[in-house]
């Protein structure tokens, strides 16, 4: 196990009275170990990294191996696959494009893709793509589609299963389409726009779509749930936009710090991140923003388990369109992500100035990640109040 504590807001800490100890690194390690050890053992998780930002201070718990064959341990710089938590970066880039006047999230999709004029995408906005409010786009790109031209032909003929803005269908196609459009508005590919226009502004230097050769020694192997073989994500249509980002626990803590207002960033970046937390839809379990899913805090664990169930991913669900509202303050925001060999979870509570990221090189059940993380949050908040 590796213990790392990164200090921020040093002046505030020096000014604190000697008796105001709050959360210590030792306590953080003990709490993380107690809560996640049963999860690690039950699901045979080879390696895990848990990062927390709390009132401007950062904590990291690591355990296990990034590469079993090489006996390489997980550390704060180990690179994990984020899976669908990649979508959080996709929508941030789209919101940045809006801040820079390159697009409006209320634009219909067909306004940016003329080949889709006269199709269902006349009534689906860019924001709808970010909120899965398309009325039935499929989870994955159909197997017989191998390039963007075939994708556009498919989308031009596609018809919703339900009323747009009233049926949520979790879809790599919708978020992938948003990424394609956003990249074009920046005058480049999505991959290049992310690398050149978003990640540097966030100060993330270990977050990649394609892991560079110099960083490959830090890239963990995932391990299959079926045969325990070492695996990494395979390329596919819209992979970069939907599930292709790899990152470290240290970078993901910084990403949460950016959302929580703990960093000094360009105003456009700060505003773009805030835009992603604006919700126009409610599902039966949570408020749907731009990928972020919001619950009242303290969160009802039964609602959280249902909201993170396979049914919410695999089966279209009713949703209600309403006036936009920012998901800030006493709200629990979360997102799950996975590839065949990795599982990730990101959550934050703005009112408590706390955020958590859990990265593992095993894909284990979403409700388990959520439940353990909420228990961690409760105990850290209790410890921090002492």
N, C-alpha and C positions, 0 to 999 in steps of 0.2 A: 504494500500500500504506500502511496506517495502522498505526502502532505504539502500543500502549497498555499500560501496566503499572500495575496497581492494587495498592497495598501494604497488607498486613495483618500483624498481629502485629509492629508496629513495634519494640516493646521487645526482642523476641527477635532481631530483625535488628541492632539497635544493639549488642546484647551479643555478637554473633558476632565471632570473631577476624577480623582484616583479611584473612588469607590464605584464608579459607573463602568463596570467591566463589560456588561452585555455579552454578546456572543463571542466566544473565543474560538480559535482554530481547533484546539483540542476538543471542545464540545462539538464543533461541527463534524469532526472526524468520527467521534463516538456516535452521534445521532445518525449520520449517514451509514455507518457500519451496521448499526442496530436495525435500521429500517430496510436497507437494501440487501443485507447478507442473505435473508431468506429468499429473496427474489433471485439473486445470483445463483443460489444453490438449486432452487426448484427448476429454473429454466436453463441451467448449465451455461450461464453467460461467461464466455471466455474472458472478456475484458469490459470494463465500464469506466466512464469518467462522468462525474457529477460536478457541475459548476453552479455556484450561487453568487449573485450580487445582492447585497443587503445594505441599504443605507450608504451606498457608495463604496463599500468594501467587498472584495471578492474572495471566494473560498473555492478550493478544488479538492475533491476526493477522487482518487483513482485506485483501481484494483484489477489484478489479473493481467492477461497477456493480449497484446495487439497482434501477435503472430506466434502461434503455438509451436510451429516447427522450429523457429529461430529462438524461442524462449524470450521474445522481446516484450518487455512490460509496457503497459499503458502509462503514459505520462501526460502532462497538460498540453504537449505539442503533438500528440498522436492525432492523425487525421482519420475521421470517421465519415461514412456516407450518411447524409442527412435524409435521404428519401424525400418524402413530401414536405418536409420542413424547408426544402429548396424553394417551395412556392412563396414563402415569406419574403424571399429576396426578389422574386419575380414581381410581386405586387408593389414592393418598395420601388423598384425601377420604373414601373408604370406610373406610380404616383409622382416620382421625380420628373418623369416626362411631362406630366400635367403641370407641375410647378414651374417648369421651364418653358411652358407654352407650346410644347410639341404635340400635345393631344389633350382632349378632355375625356375623362372617364365616363361622361354621359353620352359621348358620341356613339352612334350605332356602329356595330362591327363593320357593316357594309360600307360605311363612309370611309373606312381606312383600307378596306379590301374590295375594290370595285367589282372583282369577279364574283362576289357574293351579293351584289345588288339584285333586288327582286326575290331574295330568298328569306328564310326565317330570320336571318341575321340583320334584316332591316329593323327588327323590333328587339334585338338583343344588344345591350350596351357593353362597352368595355368593362364597366363596373360589374355588370351581370356576370361576365366571364370570371371575374375575381371572386365573386360570391357564390359561384356554382348555381346561379339562378337562370339557367338556360332552358328549363323545361324538359330535360332528358338527354343531353349529350352523354355518350357512353364513357365509362371509366377509362378505357384504353382505346388507342387508335386501332381500328380494325386491322387484322393481320395481313390483309391483302393490299394495304397501302404502304408504299415504300418511299415516296417522295412528296414534296410540297404540292406539286401539280395534282397528283392523285388525291391528296388531302383536300385541296380546294374543290375538286370535282365532287368528291363525296359530300363536303359541307354544303355545296350549292344545292344539292338534291335532298339534303337531310330535312326532316320535319320533326318538330317537338312532339313528345309523348303527352305533354300537358301544357297548360298555359304558362308562357314565360313569366317569370317573377312570382309564380305560385307553386312551382315544383323544383325542389333542389335535387340536383343530381351531381354527386361528387365526380369530378371528371378531370383526367389529365389532358383531355382534348381541349376543354375550355381554357384552362390555365396555360396550356401550351400555345393556343391560338393568341392569347393575350401577350405572351412573350414574343411571338413572331411579329405581331403588330408593333409592339413597343420598340423592338430592335430596329425595325424599319423607320420609325419616327426619329430615332437617333442617327439614322443614316448608316447603319451597320448591322451586323448580326446580333442576335440577343446575347450570345456568348461574349462578343467583344464589348457590347454596351455595358454588360454587367461588370466586366473586368476593368473597363476604362472609366466608366461614368458613375458607378455606385460604390464598388468595394473600396477604392482609394479614399473616397469621401467619408466612409465609415471607419477607415483605418484598419481594415481587415487584410492582413498579408498572408494568412494561411487558410484562405477560403478559395476554393477552385471548382471549376467544372472539370477541367482536365488537370490532374495533379502533375506538376512539372517534374522532370527527371530528378532535379536536385532535392525534391521533397518526397520521392517515392519511399525512401527509407523510413519515413514517419507514417506512411499510409497503412492502416491496419488491414488485416484480412477479416472479412465476415465469415461466419460459419453457418452452414445450411442447417435448417431445422429438421430436414428429412434424413440426411446421411452424415452430417457433421463435417462435410468437406469444406476446405477453405474456398471462398468465392468472393468476387467483386461484381459490381453492377455491370450489366451488358449494355452496349449502345442500342438505341432504338429511336423511333420517331418521337420527337418532342421530349427526349430524355433530359436535355439540358434545362429546358424550361420548367419541367414538371417534377423531376426527382433526381437530377444529376449533380447537385452540389455536394462537395466534400468540405469538411471544416474541422476545427479543433475545439475543445471545450473552452480554451482561452479566447478564441475569436468569438465564439457564441456568447460568452459572458459579455464581451464588448458590444455585441449586437443588442443584447438585452439592456445594457447600460445606455446605449443610444436611444432605445425606446423609452426608457425611464427618465431621460433627461439628465443623466449623470456625466455626459460628455459635452465639450464645446465643439459643435459641428456647424457647418454652413447652414444658414437658415433654410435653404431649399431642402436639404437632407432632413432636417428636423421636421419640417412641415410635411414632407413626403411620408415619413414614418407615422406621423399623427394621422395622416389621411387614410392609411391602411387600417387604422383602428376605428374608422367610422363605419357604423352598421346601418343598413337600410332594410334588413330582413330579420325575421324571427323564425326559428324552427320550433318544434315542440319542446326541445331541450335547451336551446341556447340562442343568443343573438349572433347572426352571421355577419361578420365584417368582411374585409378583403383578406380572405383565408383565415384570419384569426376568428376563434370561436369564444364568445364571452358569456360567463355565468355570473350571477350575483355572488359576492363574497360576504360571508363564508359560503362556500359552495356546497350544495347538496350532493353527497357522494353517489347516491343512486342516479340522479340526473346526469352526473358526470360520466358514470359508467355507461349509461345508455347513450349519451352523446358521443362517446368514443367507441361504440360498438361497431362490429362489422356491418350491421344492418344500415348504419348511416353512410357507409362507404359504398356498399353493394346495391342498395335499393333506393330508388328515388323517393324523396320525402316531401310532404307538403311544407310550404313556407309562406309567410305573410309579409307583404311589402308594406312598409310604413315610412314615416318621416325619418330622415337621417339623424343619428345621434352618435356622439363620440363615446367609445367604450373606455372611459377613464375613471379614476377614483376607485370606489369599492366594487371592483369587478375582477373576476378571475379569467384571464385570457390564456388559451392553450392551443397547441397544435401538435399532432403526432406525425411521425414520418417513418418510413421503412423501405428497405430494399430486401432482397432475398436473404442477405446475410447480416443486416444491420437494423437496429431499432433506435429511434430518437424521440425525444419529448421535450417540448419547450413550454414554459408557463411563466406568467408574471401577474403580480397584483400591484397596480400603480399606487394605490392608496397606502400600501405598506412599504413601498420602495424596495420591493424584492422580486427577483426573477430567478428561475431555475432552468438549467438545461441538463438532460440526461442522455448520454451517448453510449451505445453498447454495440458490440460486434456480434449480436444475435438478435433476430427478429422475434420478440416475445409479445404477448397480448397487450393491446393498447390500454384496456381498463386496468391492467396490473401496473403499467407505467404511471397512469394517472393517479391511482389510489396511493401508491407509494410516495409519489411526489407531493400530493396533498398532505399526507401525514408528515413528511419532511418539513413542509412549509409551516404547518401548525406548530411543530416542535421548535423550529428555528425562531419563529415569531415569539413563542413563549419564552425561549431562552434570551432573546434579544430585549425583552421587556424587563428582565430581572435586574 
